[in-house]
Amino acid sequence: MLFQLPRWVWLGGFVLAWVAGLVNVVGYLSFEHQAVTHLTGTTTLLGAALAQGQWGASGHLLAVIASFVGGALLSGLIIGDGALRLGRRYGMVLGLETIALVLAVPLLEHELIWGSYLAGLACGLQNGMGTTYSGAVVRTTHVTGMLTDLGLALGQWLRGRAVEPRRLTLCLVVVSGFLLGALCGAHLFAALHYAALYVSAATTFALALVYWLYRWRTHAGGLAGKDHADR
């Protein structure tokens, strides 16, 4: 049950979903026309490519999958826990995501597939960072799970069962953030082309700075309170 959600979960979930929507629409509009924030379609294409003996395409799709998984692996190594709470090394993960997105731009501009791999790595880092909070799965790079939770909750509500409203709200926050990111990303791609990813990189960097500042202030406040109590 989501008895209480702090504001940083709502805001962070929305902004990160917005970033993912932007990155994914750039991937779709790029020369590769490749989704990078989730792997369902990529895995399907891999199966089709293997069945048709398209080994070059299969290798590329495997690399896309490996990039995303590699990002999630790095996120797991850095954060080290599946519980979403303050005090984790989210700032470091966001910083690495920023670097990956920035490096992806010149590669994509030269139509090098390594740009897609770096974008996938960035999304794997982000998706691995947001895992669970108070029993709710928080995924920000795709909306299938959130829409499933939303549909299940609405079905239970129609049967007259109690539904946790904050869970529904969280689903809507993430879905709306992703949709808005895709909308903004399409407009930015038309104006800036692959440089649109710099906007997403600036956003993740700003989130990292805000998180580091918040952690520092919280830690400093805790030490001050302890010092006062000791006196």
C-alpha positions as CSV (number, residue, x, y, z in Angstrom):
1,M,0.0,0.0,0.0
2,L,1.2,3.5,-0.8
3,F,0.3,5.1,2.5
4,Q,2.6,8.1,1.9
5,L,4.7,9.2,-1.0
6,P,7.2,12.0,-0.5
7,R,7.2,14.8,-3.1
8,W,10.6,13.8,-4.5
9,V,9.1,10.5,-5.7
10,W,6.3,12.3,-7.6
11,L,8.5,14.9,-9.1
12,G,11.4,12.5,-9.9
13,G,9.1,10.0,-11.5
14,F,7.4,12.5,-13.7
15,V,10.7,14.2,-14.8
16,L,12.5,10.9,-15.5
17,A,9.5,9.6,-17.5
18,W,9.6,12.9,-19.5
19,V,13.3,12.3,-20.2
20,A,12.7,8.7,-21.3
21,G,9.8,9.8,-23.6
22,L,12.1,12.4,-25.2
23,V,15.0,9.9,-25.7
24,N,12.7,7.2,-27.1
25,V,11.1,9.4,-29.7
26,V,14.5,10.6,-30.9
27,G,15.4,6.9,-31.2
28,Y,12.3,6.3,-33.3
29,L,12.9,9.3,-35.5
30,S,16.6,8.6,-36.0
31,F,18.2,6.8,-38.9
32,E,17.9,3.5,-37.1
33,H,14.2,4.0,-36.1
34,Q,15.1,2.1,-33.0
35,A,13.3,2.2,-29.6
36,V,15.9,2.5,-26.8
37,T,14.0,2.9,-23.6
38,H,12.5,-0.7,-23.5
39,L,13.3,-4.0,-25.0
40,T,10.0,-5.7,-25.9
41,G,10.0,-4.6,-29.5
42,T,13.7,-5.1,-29.8
43,T,13.5,-8.7,-28.6
44,T,10.6,-9.3,-31.0
45,L,12.7,-8.0,-33.9
46,L,15.7,-10.1,-32.8
47,G,13.5,-13.2,-32.9
48,A,12.4,-12.3,-36.5
49,A,15.9,-11.5,-37.6
50,L,17.2,-14.8,-36.3
51,A,14.4,-16.7,-38.0
52,Q,15.3,-15.0,-41.3
53,G,19.0,-15.6,-40.9
54,Q,19.8,-11.8,-40.8
55,W,22.9,-12.2,-38.7
56,G,24.1,-8.6,-39.1
57,A,20.7,-7.2,-37.9
58,S,20.7,-9.9,-35.1
59,G,24.1,-8.7,-33.9
60,H,22.9,-5.1,-33.8
61,L,19.7,-5.9,-31.9
62,L,21.7,-8.0,-29.4
63,A,24.0,-5.1,-28.9
64,V,21.0,-2.8,-28.2
65,I,19.7,-5.3,-25.6
66,A,23.1,-5.7,-24.1
67,S,23.5,-1.9,-23.8
68,F,20.3,-1.6,-21.9
69,V,21.1,-4.5,-19.6
70,G,24.6,-3.2,-19.1
71,G,23.2,0.1,-17.9
72,A,20.9,-1.7,-15.5
73,L,23.8,-3.7,-14.3
74,L,25.9,-0.6,-13.6
75,S,22.9,0.9,-11.8
76,G,22.7,-2.2,-9.6
77,L,26.4,-2.1,-8.8
78,I,26.3,1.6,-7.9
79,I,23.0,1.6,-5.9
80,G,23.1,-1.9,-4.5
81,D,19.5,-2.1,-3.4
82,G,16.1,-2.5,-5.0
83,A,14.3,-0.2,-2.5
84,L,13.7,3.3,-3.6
85,R,14.8,5.7,-0.9
86,L,16.9,8.8,-0.2
87,G,20.5,8.2,0.6
88,R,21.2,5.9,-2.4
89,R,23.7,6.9,-5.1
90,Y,21.1,8.2,-7.5
91,G,23.2,11.3,-8.3
92,M,26.0,9.1,-9.6
93,V,23.7,7.1,-11.8
94,L,22.1,10.3,-13.1
95,G,25.6,11.7,-13.8
96,L,26.6,8.6,-15.8
97,E,23.3,8.8,-17.7
98,T,24.0,12.5,-18.6
99,I,27.5,11.5,-19.9
100,A,26.1,8.7,-22.0
101,L,23.4,10.9,-23.6
102,V,25.9,13.7,-24.3
103,L,28.3,11.3,-26.0
104,A,25.5,9.7,-28.0
105,V,24.7,13.0,-29.9
106,P,27.9,13.3,-32.1
107,L,27.8,9.6,-32.9
108,L,24.1,9.7,-34.0
109,E,24.9,12.9,-36.0
110,H,27.4,10.8,-38.0
111,E,24.9,7.9,-38.2
112,L,27.0,5.6,-36.1
113,I,25.1,2.9,-34.3
114,W,27.2,3.3,-31.2
115,G,25.0,6.4,-30.5
116,S,22.0,4.1,-30.1
117,Y,23.9,1.8,-27.8
118,L,24.9,4.7,-25.6
119,A,21.3,5.9,-25.5
120,G,20.2,2.4,-24.5
121,L,22.9,2.3,-21.8
122,A,21.5,5.6,-20.4
123,C,18.0,4.2,-20.3
124,G,19.2,1.0,-18.6
125,L,20.9,3.1,-16.0
126,Q,17.7,5.1,-15.4
127,N,15.3,2.2,-15.3
128,G,17.6,0.3,-12.9
129,M,17.6,3.3,-10.6
130,G,13.8,3.4,-10.0
131,T,12.7,0.0,-8.7
132,T,10.2,-0.2,-5.9
133,Y,8.8,2.2,-3.4
134,S,6.3,1.1,-0.7
135,G,5.3,-1.9,-2.8
136,A,4.8,0.0,-6.0
137,V,7.0,-0.8,-9.0
138,V,8.3,2.5,-10.3
139,R,9.6,2.2,-13.9
140,T,10.2,5.4,-15.8
141,T,11.5,4.3,-19.2
142,H,8.4,2.5,-20.4
143,V,4.7,2.6,-19.5
144,T,3.5,-1.0,-20.1
145,G,3.6,-1.9,-16.4
146,M,2.1,1.4,-15.3
147,L,-0.8,1.0,-17.7
148,T,-1.3,-2.6,-16.6
149,D,-1.4,-1.5,-12.9
150,L,-3.9,1.3,-13.9
151,G,-6.2,-1.2,-15.8
152,L,-6.1,-3.7,-12.9
153,A,-6.9,-1.0,-10.4
154,L,-9.8,0.3,-12.4
155,G,-11.1,-3.2,-12.8
156,Q,-11.0,-3.8,-9.1
157,W,-12.7,-0.5,-8.5
158,L,-15.5,-1.5,-10.9
159,R,-16.0,-4.7,-8.9
160,G,-16.5,-2.5,-5.8
161,R,-13.1,-3.2,-4.2
162,A,-11.0,-0.6,-2.5
163,V,-8.2,0.9,-4.6
164,E,-5.3,2.8,-3.3
165,P,-5.7,6.3,-5.0
166,R,-2.0,7.1,-4.7
167,R,-1.1,4.1,-6.8
168,L,-3.4,5.2,-9.5
169,T,-2.0,8.7,-9.3
170,L,1.6,7.4,-9.6
171,C,0.7,5.5,-12.7
172,L,-0.9,8.6,-14.3
173,V,2.1,10.7,-13.3
174,V,4.6,8.4,-15.0
175,V,2.4,7.8,-18.1
176,S,1.7,11.5,-18.6
177,G,5.4,12.3,-18.1
178,F,6.4,9.8,-20.8
179,L,3.8,11.0,-23.2
180,L,4.7,14.7,-22.7
181,G,8.4,13.8,-23.2
182,A,7.6,12.1,-26.5
183,L,5.6,15.1,-27.6
184,C,8.3,17.6,-26.7
185,G,11.0,15.3,-28.1
186,A,9.3,15.2,-31.5
187,H,9.2,19.0,-31.7
188,L,12.8,19.3,-30.4
189,F,14.0,16.7,-33.0
190,A,12.3,18.7,-35.8
191,A,14.2,21.8,-34.6
192,L,17.5,20.5,-33.2
193,H,17.7,17.0,-34.7
194,Y,19.9,14.8,-32.5
195,A,21.0,17.7,-30.4
196,A,17.5,17.3,-28.8
197,L,19.3,14.7,-26.6
198,Y,21.3,17.5,-25.0
199,V,18.0,18.7,-23.5
200,S,17.4,15.3,-21.8
201,A,21.1,15.3,-20.7
202,A,20.7,18.8,-19.2
203,T,17.6,17.6,-17.4
204,T,19.3,14.5,-15.8
205,F,22.3,16.6,-14.9
206,A,20.0,19.1,-13.2
207,L,18.3,16.3,-11.3
208,A,21.7,15.0,-10.2
209,L,22.6,18.4,-8.8
210,V,19.3,18.8,-7.0
211,Y,19.7,15.4,-5.5
212,W,23.2,16.0,-4.3
213,L,22.2,19.3,-2.9
214,Y,19.2,17.8,-1.1
215,R,21.3,15.0,0.3
216,W,24.0,17.5,1.5
217,R,21.4,19.7,3.2
218,T,19.7,16.7,4.8
219,H,23.0,15.3,6.0
220,A,24.1,18.7,7.3
221,G,20.8,19.2,9.1
222,G,21.1,15.8,10.7
223,L,24.6,16.5,11.9
224,A,23.5,19.9,13.3
225,G,20.6,18.3,15.1
226,K,22.8,15.6,16.6
227,D,25.3,18.2,17.7
228,H,22.6,20.3,19.4
229,A,21.2,17.2,21.1
230,D,24.7,16.3,22.4
231,R,25.0,19.7,24.0
